Amino acid sequence: MPDMETPPSEAHLLALREVVEGPLHEIALRFSRCLSDRWPHTALVIFTRECTGRPRKVAGATDMVNKVTIAELEELKAQLRPGRAISTTAAVGGMNRTVWVVRDPVDTLLVLVPRAGRVRLPEPSTLAALFGIVATSIRQQVSQASPDYLAESRAASSERARTMAEMAAAQESALLSILNTLRSTALDDRRARTAATESASLALVALRSAQETDLALTEEPAQTAFTKLRKDMRQLLKHHGARVEFVPPAKAARTLPGEVAHAARAMTRTAVLAFIAQPYLSRLRIAWTCDGTTLRIDVRDQEAGSLDVNALSSQLEGRARTLGATVQLDCAPGWGSRVSVALPVDPPAVRPRETKLASLNVREREVLRLLAQGRRNKAIADELGVTESTVKFHVTGVLRKLEVSTRGEAAAVALNEG
């Protein structure tokens, strides 16, 4: 008979709440701590294609998790039915290992590398259920495109694009050099030259393929992003009765960074919800245009002009500020309402002195503000309504991102930057 599984304890559920409440880019670290006693492991990887900035969220042994590739994770995912949690042996981080794997029905993957000597996966159904909550939370945060998610995604996308470009340029140069040398008529070993040429050619193809795969995860064609929006909007408006006109961006429109595509859909959805909240709506026009540097969202009607402009402005403000967007709301009684959003496609240049503070998420900024006032961890926890362990976690993150070693140094950075 299979072993009976123990329901999650109250402590586990409280820990799980902290997992889903904290910033998205650190969710792997919090989930790893939540699982550590019942599922002891040395490394944890969460893989989701929905997060364009960081599809791989990792915790644990850095020498291992830094080597885990998207191809390895895709292969693992393909072997597992949604909703299953299993123990298996697979190539992870460049070598075969025993791993505990969960594939959630929303298609998010969890990989745990168990501690030495552990093979059997304890309580697979309970692990799958806990991960299901985390996977659903990730999906909701991405679909809502919160300012914290957008800021992290933009930073990660920019860094990935720079790194990939540098890596591709360096390796392509080296491989082309090898090819040119081996193609030289001065070499008389034809078979060796042919074999080496084929190897180098395959390496070039693999390198370019890896770059294309990474871009597929971090970018989205403007028309594809709009098609997803139109599908969501039709579902939302199908019982409303209003006539909706969708105007997509041109076919030649520039490919969008993932965070811009997510923000554009979320901000359009927010605007549409405000429009249909009016007492009467017979016609709505939703249009996107992209001129190469800016994605423009335009939502308008021709009704009584009763749009709640103040409430909508407040709802759009956080995302707009994070991505440097401008929002214009017009409401003319008797004529109609219009919402215009201009989203920069590329991130703004960040001055060197701003870089470190800009890397802090919303919660870390709150902790730093209170830390600069001389508050201790308990006082910060009381102020923010979290546990002291959560405060310690955020303080550690602040020190690391600001590249300082003490609370006093962090406070000095905060005070110097105002």
C-alpha positions in Angstrom: 0.0 0.0 0.0 1.2 3.5 -0.7 2.3 5.6 2.3 -0.3 7.9 3.8 0.6 11.6 3.2 0.6 14.0 6.0 -1.4 17.2 5.4 0.7 20.5 5.4 1.1 21.8 9.0 0.0 25.3 10.1 3.7 26.3 9.9 3.9 25.1 6.3 0.9 27.0 5.3 2.2 30.2 7.0 5.5 29.7 5.2 3.7 29.2 1.9 1.9 32.5 2.4 5.3 34.2 2.7 6.4 32.4 -0.5 3.5 33.8 -2.6 3.5 37.3 -1.0 7.1 38.2 -1.6 8.7 39.6 -4.7 8.5 37.2 -7.7 12.2 37.1 -8.6 13.0 35.6 -5.1 10.2 33.1 -5.0 12.5 30.1 -5.6 14.6 31.0 -2.5 11.5 31.3 -0.3 9.9 28.1 -1.7 13.2 26.3 -1.1 13.2 27.2 2.6 9.5 26.3 2.8 10.2 22.7 1.5 13.6 22.1 3.2 12.4 20.0 6.1 10.0 17.6 4.4 11.8 17.5 1.0 15.5 18.0 1.8 17.4 19.2 -1.3 20.5 21.0 -2.4 19.1 22.9 -5.3 15.7 24.0 -6.6 14.7 25.2 -10.1 11.3 26.6 -11.1 10.8 26.9 -14.9 8.0 28.9 -16.5 7.9 30.3 -20.0 5.4 33.0 -18.8 8.2 34.9 -17.0 10.0 36.6 -19.9 12.7 38.1 -17.7 13.7 35.1 -15.6 12.1 31.8 -17.0 14.4 29.9 -14.6 14.1 30.8 -10.9 16.7 29.1 -8.9 17.9 28.5 -5.3 20.7 26.4 -3.8 24.1 25.2 -5.0 25.1 27.9 -7.5 27.7 25.7 -9.2 24.9 23.4 -10.2 21.9 25.7 -10.9 23.9 28.1 -13.0 24.6 25.3 -15.4 20.9 24.2 -15.8 19.8 24.8 -19.4 16.4 25.5 -20.9 16.8 22.5 -23.1 17.3 20.2 -20.1 14.2 21.6 -18.4 12.1 21.3 -21.6 13.2 17.7 -22.0 12.2 16.9 -18.3 8.9 18.6 -18.8 8.1 16.6 -21.9 8.6 13.3 -20.0 6.0 14.2 -17.3 2.2 14.5 -17.4 0.7 17.7 -15.9 -0.2 17.2 -12.2 2.4 14.5 -11.6 5.3 14.5 -9.1 8.0 11.8 -9.6 11.5 10.8 -8.8 13.7 10.2 -11.8 17.2 10.3 -13.2 17.9 13.0 -15.7 20.6 15.3 -17.2 20.4 18.5 -15.0 23.3 21.0 -14.9 25.3 19.0 -17.4 25.3 15.6 -15.7 22.9 12.8 -14.7 21.4 13.3 -11.3 18.5 11.9 -9.2 15.8 14.6 -9.3 12.3 15.1 -7.9 10.2 16.7 -10.6 6.7 18.3 -10.6 4.8 19.5 -13.6 1.9 21.7 -12.7 -1.2 21.8 -15.0 -0.4 25.5 -15.8 2.8 24.0 -17.4 5.2 25.3 -14.8 8.0 22.9 -13.8 9.6 22.3 -10.4 12.9 20.5 -10.1 14.5 19.5 -6.8 17.9 17.9 -6.5 17.6 15.8 -3.3 20.3 15.6 -0.7 22.9 12.8 -1.1 21.5 9.3 -0.3 17.8 10.3 -1.0 16.2 8.8 -4.0 12.5 8.1 -3.1 10.3 11.2 -3.3 8.3 11.6 -0.1 4.7 12.6 -0.2 4.5 13.4 -4.0 0.8 14.5 -3.9 1.4 17.0 -1.1 4.4 18.4 -2.9 2.4 18.7 -6.1 -0.4 20.5 -4.3 2.0 23.0 -2.6 3.7 23.7 -5.9 0.3 24.2 -7.6 -0.3 27.2 -5.3 3.1 28.7 -6.1 2.7 28.1 -9.9 -0.8 29.7 -9.8 0.6 32.7 -7.9 3.4 33.1 -10.5 0.9 33.0 -13.3 -1.3 35.6 -11.7 1.5 37.9 -10.9 2.7 37.8 -14.5 -0.7 38.2 -16.0 -1.4 41.2 -13.8 2.0 42.7 -14.7 2.6 44.3 -11.3 5.2 47.1 -11.2 7.6 44.9 -9.1 7.4 42.2 -11.7 7.8 44.6 -14.6 10.9 46.3 -13.0 12.6 42.9 -12.4 11.7 41.6 -15.8 13.0 44.7 -17.6 16.3 44.5 -15.7 16.7 40.8 -16.4 15.8 41.1 -20.1 18.3 43.9 -20.6 21.1 42.0 -18.9 20.2 38.8 -20.8 20.2 40.5 -24.2 23.6 42.1 -23.4 25.1 38.8 -22.3 23.7 36.8 -25.2 25.0 39.3 -27.7 28.5 39.4 -26.2 28.6 35.6 -25.9 27.3 35.1 -29.5 29.8 37.6 -30.9 32.8 36.1 -29.1 32.0 32.4 -29.9 30.9 33.1 -33.5 34.2 34.9 -34.1 36.2 32.0 -32.7 34.3 29.4 -34.7 34.6 31.4 -37.9 38.3 31.6 -37.3 38.5 27.8 -36.9 36.5 27.4 -40.1 38.7 29.7 -42.1 41.8 28.0 -40.9 40.5 24.5 -41.6 39.3 25.5 -45.1 42.8 26.6 -46.0 44.4 24.7 -48.9 47.6 24.6 -46.9 46.1 21.7 -44.9 46.5 18.4 -46.6 44.7 16.1 -44.2 41.3 16.2 -46.0 39.4 13.9 -43.8 40.5 15.6 -40.6 39.7 19.0 -42.1 36.3 17.8 -43.2 35.4 16.4 -39.8 36.6 19.5 -38.0 34.7 21.7 -40.5 31.5 19.8 -39.8 32.0 20.0 -36.0 32.6 23.7 -36.1 29.6 24.2 -38.4 27.3 22.3 -36.1 28.6 24.3 -33.2 27.7 27.5 -35.0 24.2 26.2 -35.7 23.8 25.2 -32.0 25.0 28.6 -30.8 22.6 30.5 -33.1 19.8 28.2 -32.2 20.4 28.9 -28.5 20.3 32.6 -29.1 17.0 32.3 -31.0 15.5 30.1 -28.2 16.5 32.7 -25.6 15.0 35.5 -27.7 11.8 33.5 -28.1 11.6 33.5 -24.3 12.3 37.2 -23.8 10.6 38.8 -26.8 7.1 38.7 -28.4 6.0 40.0 -31.8 3.7 42.9 -31.4 1.0 41.2 -33.5 1.2 38.1 -31.4 0.9 40.1 -28.2 -2.2 41.9 -29.6 -3.7 38.6 -30.7 -3.5 37.3 -27.1 -5.1 40.5 -25.9 -7.9 40.2 -28.5 -8.7 36.7 -27.4 -8.8 37.7 -23.7 -11.0 40.8 -24.5 -13.5 38.8 -26.6 -13.9 36.4 -23.6 -14.3 39.3 -21.3 -16.8 41.2 -23.5 -18.8 38.3 -25.1 -21.8 38.9 -22.8 -21.6 42.7 -22.7 -23.2 43.5 -26.0 -20.9 46.3 -27.1 -19.5 46.4 -30.6 -15.7 46.2 -30.3 -13.3 47.2 -33.0 -9.8 45.8 -32.7 -7.0 47.6 -34.6 -3.7 45.5 -34.4 -0.2 46.9 -34.9 1.3 46.7 -38.4 2.8 43.4 -39.5 6.2 45.0 -39.7 6.0 46.4 -36.1 9.0 45.8 -34.0 9.2 42.8 -31.7 8.4 43.8 -28.1 10.4 42.9 -25.0 8.3 40.5 -22.9 7.7 43.0 -20.0 6.4 45.6 -22.5 4.0 43.1 -24.0 2.7 42.0 -20.6 2.3 45.6 -19.4 0.5 46.6 -22.6 -2.0 43.8 -22.3 -2.5 44.5 -18.6 -3.0 48.2 -19.1 -5.3 47.7 -22.0 -7.4 45.2 -20.0 -7.5 47.7 -17.0 -8.8 50.4 -19.4 -11.4 48.2 -21.0 -12.7 47.2 -17.6 -13.1 50.9 -16.7 -15.0 51.5 -20.0 -17.5 48.6 -19.5 -18.1 49.8 -15.9 -20.0 52.8 -17.4 -23.8 52.7 -17.3 -24.0 52.4 -21.1 -21.5 51.3 -23.7 -22.4 50.4 -27.3 -19.1 50.7 -29.1 -15.4 50.4 -28.1 -12.3 50.8 -30.2 -9.0 49.2 -29.1 -5.9 50.0 -31.1 -2.1 49.4 -30.8 0.5 51.1 -32.9 4.3 50.8 -32.8 6.7 53.2 -34.4 9.9 51.4 -33.4 10.6 53.2 -30.2 7.1 53.5 -28.6 4.1 51.2 -28.3 0.9 53.3 -28.2 -2.3 52.0 -26.7 -5.5 53.7 -27.7 -8.9 52.8 -26.2 -11.9 55.0 -26.9 -15.7 55.2 -27.0 -18.4 57.6 -28.2 -20.7 57.5 -25.2 -21.8 59.9 -22.4 -18.3 60.6 -21.2 -18.8 59.1 -17.7 -15.5 57.2 -17.4 -14.1 57.2 -13.8 -10.9 59.0 -14.8 -9.5 59.3 -11.2 -9.8 55.6 -10.4 -8.4 54.5 -13.8 -5.4 56.9 -13.4 -4.6 55.4 -10.0 -4.8 51.8 -11.5 -2.5 52.6 -14.4 0.0 54.7 -12.4 2.3 52.0 -11.0 2.9 50.2 -14.3 3.3 53.5 -16.2 5.9 54.8 -13.7 7.9 51.6 -13.7 8.3 51.5 -17.5 8.5 55.2 -18.0 5.2 55.3 -19.8 2.9 58.4 -20.2 -0.8 58.1 -19.7 -3.4 60.6 -21.1 -7.1 60.3 -20.1 -9.7 62.4 -21.8 -13.4 62.4 -20.8 -15.8 64.8 -22.5 -19.5 64.7 -21.3 -21.7 64.0 -24.2 -18.8 63.1 -26.6 -17.0 60.2 -25.1 -13.8 59.0 -23.4 -10.3 58.1 -24.5 -7.3 56.5 -22.9 -3.9 56.8 -24.5 -0.7 55.1 -23.2 2.7 55.6 -24.7 5.1 52.7 -23.6 8.8 53.0 -24.5 10.0 49.8 -26.1 13.5 50.2 -24.8 14.5 50.8 -21.2 15.8 54.3 -20.4 19.5 54.9 -19.8 20.2 54.5 -16.1 22.9 56.8 -14.6 25.6 54.9 -12.8 24.8 56.4 -9.4 21.2 55.2 -9.7 21.9 51.6 -10.7 22.1 50.0 -7.3 19.0 51.7 -5.8 17.1 51.0 -9.0 17.7 47.2 -8.5 15.7 47.2 -5.2 12.1 46.0 -5.4 9.2 47.7 -3.6 9.5 45.7 -0.4 13.3 46.2 -0.2 12.9 49.9 -0.6 10.4 49.9 2.3 12.9 48.0 4.5 15.7 50.3 3.5 13.7 53.4 4.3 13.0 52.1 7.8 16.5 50.8 8.2 17.8 54.3 7.4 15.6 55.6 10.3 17.6 53.3 12.7 14.8 50.8 13.1 15.7 47.3 14.2 14.3 44.1 12.6 11.4 43.7 15.1 10.3 47.3 14.7 10.5 46.9 10.9 8.5 43.7 11.0 5.8 45.4 13.1 5.6 48.4 10.8 5.3 46.2 7.6 3.2 43.4 9.2 5.6 40.6 8.4 7.8 38.2 10.4 11.3 39.1 11.6 12.7 36.3 9.4 11.1 38.0 6.4 12.8 41.2 7.4 16.2 39.5 7.8 15.7 38.0 4.3 15.0 41.5 2.8 17.9 43.1 4.7 20.2 40.5 3.3 18.9 41.2 -0.2 19.4 45.0 0.3 23.0 44.6 1.4 23.8 42.3 -1.5 22.2 44.6 -4.1 23.8 47.7 -2.7 27.1 45.9 -2.4 27.7 46.9 1.2 28.4 44.7 4.3 26.6 46.5 7.1 23.2 48.1 7.9 25.0 51.4 8.6 26.5 51.4 5.1 23.1 50.7 3.5 21.5 53.5 5.5 24.3 55.9 4.4 23.5 55.0 0.7 19.8 55.6 1.3 20.4 59.0 3.0 22.9 60.1 0.3 20.3 59.3 -2.4 17.5 61.0 -0.5 
